[in-house]
């Protein structure tokens, strides 16, 4: 029997996926548990419409993401830090500081958990950080640490 999964089911498939299962499994577990619906003509048509809407939303999100990436790569973000006489900074630069600098200078709110600094930042100068937007979209940005 073919069913369309409404939710992710372990060892079977993901949401909106068309799978073939045994009749008893579908009738006794999947359908009564609201995990799947029978794959008849109307349900298949609804699934096609959901997939069309999903692809449109993904295309819009990807276009917005590309705009954000262009803005972030255009110029480095500047972060101020307190320094000693030798040019070394007190403490180190964190992803929270990078997030705040991006918000203030570029106007985009990025979760600090998505930012990873590639090397420990203890000195003034230009450094690199990686931002993972999910779905395989990750970029490297430059940020410059200057004395306050």
Buried (B, 14 or more C-beta within 10 A) or exposed (E): BBBBBBEEBEEBBEEBBBBEBEEEBBBEEBBEEEBBBBBEEEBBEEBEEEEEEEEEEEEEEEEEBEEBBEBBEEEBBEBBBEBEEEEEBEEEBBBEBBBBBBEEBBEEEBEBEBBEBEEEBBBBEEBEBEBBBEEEBEBEBEBBBEEE
